[in-house]
Amino acid sequence: MVRVFEPPVYCYHEIVHNRHVVEQFRARGVIFVDDVDLVPEGAPLMLSAHGSAPEVVSAARDRGRVVVDAVCPLVTKVHHELKVRAGKGYTVLYVGHEGHEEAVGTMAVAPDSVRLVRFEADVDDAAAEITPGAPVALLAQTTLSHDEWSDIMKRARERFPDLWMPNRSDLCFATTNRQAALKVIAARSDAVVVIGSVNSSNTRALEKVARASGCPLVLRVNEAAELPDDLSGTVGVTAGASAPDELVEAVVARLAPVDGVEEVHVTDEDEYFPPPPELRDLLRGLAAAVAVGLAAPAPTDMGRTGARTSSAGSLEVDGAARDRQISAADVLAQLAR
């Protein structure tokens, strides 16, 4: 959006919880707001990856704004599950962090049918208040640590034998994979550096995992400049899901390991999330307009056709958007140029 529209471009809440990424977008003319009513009529507006309450999405589309909802598909899945279960008369126990933007947006989908659960004791409280035999479902904030979720899930199954849960976990694969890898390296490390912002739920989950795995020293940093000068021994490095690769590379370079770097591999990630549909529609329209302006054939494969900006800054038709081959880290690096 920052390459398509003249600044300012608005974003409801931080697009992701990473200070470095947010500052990069601010430098490109993005204004982050906590109230969509602050966005002028007709202005471009993106909704954050953490998801938004239905009434916020509706209000955002008022007054002729150009809206792109960048909600993570995994969060959309939880919204859908909550809506369906509530419609079938379930009480939904939602495991999440009070006040987190994802939790706020999710619970707003069916506020009269959902209860926030933060601790095992909250499950016991719910069991004391819910009519025996009434249908109960369990859903979760996507960025929780697996250990945090599993303890509450076990208690919920004990208290509600007929508990409904989705066939596929609500937890984000990017966060659970990082946690699994961290468990492998934390026990072997004299210190663990977790790269990410303090308001990132999955970053804080990594801190908890490292400590629970027995690492004697766990440090969270936003960037390499925050590293202390006295780290020694074997140092493990991990990063929150929204931390760009360049931050990880800078931290490793600052540590300057004398015995080299060992990368620990636990799984391959092949999940594919397409760009938001509004953004795809916008790019199709731009590609068609450029094709007309250049007297070129209009794009016909609307599912794969997009537009791109050349190094000179001009908009070009791209016959195949190839977004499967383009990583978020590459996009952020290009924006920083």
Summary of the structure (lengths in Angstrom):
residues: 337
radius of gyration: 22.1
end to end distance: 16.1
largest distance: 70.0
contacts: 1020
relative contact order: 0.10
helix: 40%
strand: 16%
